[in-house]
Amino acid sequence: MSSARSLTRSTPSTAPATSVSTATLSVQTSGCGFIDLTAEAAKFIAEVHARDGALTLFIRHTSASLTIQENADPSVLVDLTTALARFAPDDEDAGWTHDTEGPDDMPAHVKTMLTQTSLQVPVLGGKLTLGTWQAIYLIEHRTRPHRREVVLQFIGASR
């Protein structure tokens, strides 16, 4: 149990939620892997003149997902891909019954269930409040290229 002396909190700030801005980001994937969406999310925040609020990202698919992960060492993404493949292998002997779109379809659904279809990132002073080593990624779980749609929505105060 933590002692109260080890906790600190900033003074709360309040901003009226007077703005709702939405855009759809179309992403062409090249097959399994991570695609960094951080720059596109930051560009959207700048374009809508966001000040304080929240950015929600939502992927409109069941075989791809979103995550916030480390952006400094690329081997992290390699290891995460390996871990997801171990949890949900896409070989034909894996025992999946749903294989209508190929042997990688059901494992892609499982991987999406283990990750996320939506994320929320606070926006303060017109900037995403991601940590130093954090980035926003789309994870393509299918082996073939796909066109994916991610809905970006800012709710909060604008400049």
N, C-alpha and C positions, 0 to 999 in steps of 0.2 A: 504494500500500500504506500502511495506517495504522501509525503508530508505537504501541507499547504504552502510551505516555504519554497518548494521546488516548482511551483506553478506561477506563471505571470500571464496577464491578459492585457491587451491594449484597450484603450478607452473606446467604447462603441461609437460608431458613426452611423448616421442615418441619411439616406438619399431617397427622394421620392421616385417611385417607379413610374415615370411618365412616358417611357418609350418602349416599344416592342418592335424589334427589327428582325426580319427573317430572310434567309437566302438558302438556296440549295447548292451544294458543292458536288459536282460530278467528278468522280475519280476513276480513271482507267487503271486497273491493276494489271500486273504481268504474271499473276499466279501467286502462290503462297508467299507470304512475307509481310513486312511492316512498311507502311508508307507514312512519313512524317507530315502531319497536317498543321503543325504549329504555326508556320508562317502564314498559311491561308486563314487560320483562325484570327491571328493578330491583324492581318490585313482587313478582314471583315470588321473587327472591332474599331479600327481606325476609320474605315469608310462610313460607318454608321455614327461616328462621333460619340462613341460610348464614353461615359465618365465613370460611373459607379453602378454596379449591378452584377448580373450573372450571365455567362454564356453557356447555353446548353447545346450540345452536339448530339444528334440522334442519327444512327445509321438505319436505313430502310431495308434491311436484309436480314436473313436468318442464317447465312453461312459466311458472314464477315462480321467483324466487331470493332470496338474502339477500346483504347486503353491509354493511360498515362504511365509512361515508363522512362527509364534513364535514357539520356541522349548523348552521353559522353563516350561510352565504350561500346562499339558495335557488337562486341561478343555477347553482351547482355541479350540483344535481340536474337542472336543465333541460339543461345541457351534457352530462351523462352520458346522459340520455335521447336526446339528439340523436346522440351518438356510437354508442350501441347501435343506433339506427335506421339509421345509415350502414353499420354492420357487417352488419346483417341486415335489409334493407328488407322491409316487409310488403305491398308492392304486388303486384298479380297478374302483373306482367311480370318479377318477380324470378327466375323460372326454377325455383322450388321444385317438387319432384314430390309431396311430402307436403302435401296441402291438404285432407284429409278434414274437418277442423273449421274450414276457412276459410283465407283467405290470410295471416292473422296467426299461424297455428299453428306452422308450421315455423320462421319467424323467432324465435318465442318459445323454441323448443327451442335454437336456436343461441345466443340471448342468455343462456339459463340455463347453457349449456356454457361461455360466456365469463365468467360470474360464479361464484356458489357456491350449493350446496344446503345447506351446513352451515357454521357458524361456532363458534369457541370463544373465550370471553372469560374471562381469569383473574378470580377473586373474591378480594379481600384485605380482611380486617376487615369483612366483610359488605357490601362495595361492589364493583360492577363497576369494573374498572381501565381504563375507556375514557379516551382522551386528552381534553383540554379541548374540542376541536372535533369529536369523534367521536360518531356515533349509529349504532344498528343499524337497518337498513331491510329491509323486504320490498320486492322489486321485482316489480310485476305487469307481465308482458310481453304479455298479451293485451289486445285493445281492449275486449272486453266485461267486465262485472263478473263476478267469481268469488268463491267462498268458499274460502279457503286455510287449511290447517292447518300450524302450526309446533309441533314438539315441543320443549319446554324441558326440559333435564335438568341438574341440579346434582349434581356428585360432589365430595365433600370433607368438611370438618369443619363441624359446626353448633354454634350456641351452646346 
